[in-house]
Amino acid sequence: MVKKYALLTGASGGIGNAIARQLIKDDYAVYLHYYKNGEGLKQLQEEYKNHEIFLIKADLSISDGVNELLNQVHHPIDSLILNSGNSYVGLVTDMAIEEVTTMIQLHMTSPFLITQAILPKMISNKSGNIVFITSIWGEIGASCEALYSMVKGGQNTLVKALAKELAPSNIRVNAVAPGAINTSMLHVLDESDLGALIEEIPMGRLGKPEEIAHSVQFLLSKQASYINGQIISVNGAWHT
């Protein structure tokens, strides 16, 4: 059986860790990228001692981060999952230029350049999968998260354009756009605000990181072989 290699950026967060576990269960050899929180991934490596798990530390919010990451990848990548990111909450008028450039580098420039570097081997193999983890705000926009909405919307548009470009090479490019998922990103909300958020969601609960991981699993599978250039919204009917 030919070994499959996956590269997952942003593997140390709640969604990233769930995707990493799913990739391992699906028998991928995995490159797991992180920047600040590697302890959980080291525990994962210990848990799956007999599995090929390579940990990559790189800061994708700076221009040197892409080369730092790519220099640690030593196998052709069959599936690329781009999950790195963080949100910025604040008024547009309050944002410093450094915050703007950092967010654009992390969510747009670095993912683009990583994809660009991984693609030649996929194209020569006439096979490959790319999945972006974007956001509900990239589809509908959010007040006080205009910059985050912009970069996530840019990812969604890149998915649609790149899918058209790569479909003749049998490469599929899709995205999963999570709604409100129970991860540390929501831990900044107090109990009252969290309760109000949940009341807005028709399903009456937050999503689970594993539900995002299962969506990624499906998009990487043969069962999704004709799904290309799509943004799969996973949000409990919060916004449809």
RASUL-V40705 format. One record per residue. RES is the residue in three letters. PHI is phi in radians with two decimals (none if undefined). OMEGA is omega in radians with two decimals (NA if undefined). D_FIRST is the distance of its C-alpha to the first C-alpha in whole Angstrom. Layout:
res = <RES	RES>
phi = <PHI	PHI>
omega = <OMEGA	OMEGA>
d_first = <D_FIRST	D_FIRST>
This chain:
res = <MET	VAL	LYS	LYS	TYR	ALA	LEU	LEU	THR	GLY	ALA	SER	GLY	GLY	ILE	GLY	ASN	ALA	ILE	ALA	ARG	GLN	LEU	ILE	LYS	ASP	ASP	TYR	ALA	VAL	TYR	LEU	HIS	TYR	TYR	LYS	ASN	GLY	GLU	GLY	LEU	LYS	GLN	LEU	GLN	GLU	GLU	TYR	LYS	ASN	HIS	GLU	ILE	PHE	LEU	ILE	LYS	ALA	ASP	LEU	SER	ILE	SER	ASP	GLY	VAL	ASN	GLU	LEU	LEU	ASN	GLN	VAL	HIS	HIS	PRO	ILE	ASP	SER	LEU	ILE	LEU	ASN	SER	GLY	ASN	SER	TYR	VAL	GLY	LEU	VAL	THR	ASP	MET	ALA	ILE	GLU	GLU	VAL	THR	THR	MET	ILE	GLN	LEU	HIS	MET	THR	SER	PRO	PHE	LEU	ILE	THR	GLN	ALA	ILE	LEU	PRO	LYS	MET	ILE	SER	ASN	LYS	SER	GLY	ASN	ILE	VAL	PHE	ILE	THR	SER	ILE	TRP	GLY	GLU	ILE	GLY	ALA	SER	CYS	GLU	ALA	LEU	TYR	SER	MET	VAL	LYS	GLY	GLY	GLN	ASN	THR	LEU	VAL	LYS	ALA	LEU	ALA	LYS	GLU	LEU	ALA	PRO	SER	ASN	ILE	ARG	VAL	ASN	ALA	VAL	ALA	PRO	GLY	ALA	ILE	ASN	THR	SER	MET	LEU	HIS	VAL	LEU	ASP	GLU	SER	ASP	LEU	GLY	ALA	LEU	ILE	GLU	GLU	ILE	PRO	MET	GLY	ARG	LEU	GLY	LYS	PRO	GLU	GLU	ILE	ALA	HIS	SER	VAL	GLN	PHE	LEU	LEU	SER	LYS	GLN	ALA	SER	TYR	ILE	ASN	GLY	GLN	ILE	ILE	SER	VAL	ASN	GLY	ALA	TRP	HIS	THR>
phi = <none	-1.28	-1.30	-1.80	-2.01	-2.13	-2.01	-2.08	-1.56	1.11	-1.43	-1.56	-1.40	-1.06	-1.19	-1.04	-1.11	-1.14	-1.15	-1.02	-1.07	-1.17	-1.07	-1.13	-1.07	-1.52	1.22	-1.43	-1.39	-2.16	-1.75	-1.95	-1.60	-2.62	-2.17	-1.80	-2.06	-1.66	-1.10	-1.09	-1.27	-1.15	-1.16	-1.10	-1.06	-1.21	-1.14	-1.99	-1.06	-1.59	-1.90	-1.34	-2.27	-1.92	-1.69	-2.17	-1.81	-2.83	-1.68	-1.42	-1.56	-2.15	-1.14	-1.32	-1.13	-1.10	-1.11	-1.04	-1.21	-1.10	-1.18	-1.80	-1.80	-2.14	-2.38	-1.10	-1.69	-1.53	-2.34	-1.99	-2.07	-1.81	-2.13	-1.09	2.85	-2.65	-1.67	-2.29	-1.86	2.87	-1.26	-0.97	-1.21	-1.70	-1.45	-1.40	-1.03	-1.13	-1.18	-1.15	-1.16	-1.12	-1.12	-1.18	-1.07	-1.17	-1.70	-2.12	-1.14	-1.11	-1.04	-1.08	-1.23	-1.11	-1.03	-0.99	-1.29	-1.38	-1.11	-0.91	-1.19	-1.07	-1.14	-1.17	-1.47	0.96	-2.85	2.80	-2.36	-2.25	-2.26	-1.66	-1.73	-1.80	-2.93	-0.99	-1.25	-1.25	-1.68	-2.10	1.37	-2.47	-1.05	1.18	-2.36	-1.12	-1.15	-1.09	-1.07	-1.10	-1.24	-1.26	-1.11	-1.10	-1.09	-1.06	-1.20	-1.06	-0.99	-1.15	-1.24	-1.18	-1.05	-1.13	-1.23	-1.78	-0.96	-1.08	-1.66	1.11	-1.91	-1.86	-2.25	-2.43	-2.42	-1.95	-1.92	-1.23	-1.57	-1.46	-1.95	-1.32	-2.31	-1.09	-1.08	-1.65	-1.22	-1.31	-1.43	-1.38	-1.05	-1.16	-1.15	-1.14	-1.10	-1.13	-1.09	-1.10	-1.10	-1.31	-1.56	-0.95	-1.37	1.26	-2.78	-1.37	-1.34	-1.82	-0.93	-1.13	-1.24	-1.23	-1.06	-1.16	-1.15	-1.11	-0.95	-1.10	-1.12	-1.43	-1.50	-1.16	-1.13	-1.84	-1.10	-1.93	-1.69	-2.63	1.33	-1.91	-1.86	-1.59	-1.45	-2.17	-2.51	1.12	1.18	-1.05	-2.38	-2.18>
omega = <-3.13	-3.12	3.11	3.13	3.10	3.02	3.14	3.04	3.14	-3.03	-3.00	3.13	-3.09	3.12	-3.13	3.14	3.11	3.10	3.13	3.14	-3.14	3.10	3.13	3.12	3.13	2.99	2.95	2.79	-2.92	2.88	-3.09	-3.11	3.03	3.02	-3.02	-2.99	-3.11	-3.03	3.12	3.13	3.07	3.06	3.09	3.10	3.12	-3.13	-3.13	-3.04	-3.06	-3.12	3.10	3.12	-3.14	3.13	-3.11	3.06	3.12	3.09	-3.09	3.09	3.08	-3.02	-3.14	-3.04	-3.10	3.12	3.10	3.10	-3.04	3.13	3.14	3.12	-3.00	3.08	3.01	-3.08	3.10	-3.13	3.13	3.12	-3.04	-3.00	-3.09	3.06	2.97	-3.10	3.02	-3.14	3.14	3.12	3.09	-3.09	-3.12	-3.02	3.03	-3.12	3.13	3.11	3.13	-3.09	3.11	3.14	3.13	3.10	-3.05	-3.00	-3.06	-3.06	-3.11	3.08	3.12	-3.08	3.06	3.11	3.14	-3.11	-3.09	-2.96	-3.04	3.14	3.08	-3.12	3.13	3.11	-3.07	-3.09	3.06	3.11	3.05	3.11	3.02	2.94	-3.06	-3.10	3.02	-3.11	3.03	3.12	-3.01	-3.14	-3.14	3.02	-3.11	2.97	-3.06	-3.13	3.10	3.10	-3.13	-3.07	3.10	3.02	3.08	3.08	3.13	3.14	3.08	3.11	-3.09	-3.12	-3.09	3.10	3.12	-3.12	-2.99	-3.12	3.10	3.10	3.11	3.08	-3.13	3.14	-3.13	3.10	2.93	-3.12	-3.12	2.94	3.14	-3.08	-3.08	3.10	-3.11	3.13	3.13	-3.09	3.09	-3.13	3.04	-3.03	-3.13	-3.14	3.13	3.10	3.12	3.11	-3.11	3.11	3.12	-3.03	-3.10	3.13	2.99	3.12	3.00	3.02	3.11	3.09	-3.13	3.13	3.02	3.13	3.13	3.08	3.08	3.12	3.13	-3.10	3.11	-3.00	3.09	3.13	3.13	-2.98	3.13	3.09	-3.06	3.11	-3.04	3.03	-3.10	-3.13	3.14	-2.96	3.07	-3.11	3.11	3.04	-3.09	NA>
d_first = <0	4	6	9	13	16	19	22	26	28	26	29	31	31	29	26	26	25	23	21	21	19	16	16	16	13	11	12	13	16	19	22	26	29	32	35	33	31	31	29	26	27	27	24	23	24	23	20	20	17	15	15	18	20	24	26	29	31	34	33	37	38	38	36	33	31	31	31	28	26	27	25	21	19	16	16	16	14	17	20	22	26	28	30	34	37	40	44	47	50	52	52	55	54	51	51	50	47	46	45	44	41	40	40	38	36	35	35	35	32	30	31	31	27	26	28	26	22	23	23	19	19	21	20	17	18	16	17	19	22	24	27	29	32	35	38	40	39	39	43	44	46	49	49	46	46	44	41	42	42	39	37	38	37	34	34	35	33	30	32	33	30	28	30	30	26	25	26	23	21	21	22	25	26	28	29	32	33	37	38	36	36	36	38	39	41	42	45	47	49	49	52	50	47	48	50	46	45	48	47	44	44	41	43	41	39	35	32	30	27	28	27	24	23	25	22	19	21	21	18	16	16	19	21	20	24	25	26	29	30	31	30	33	33	36	38	40	42	42	41>
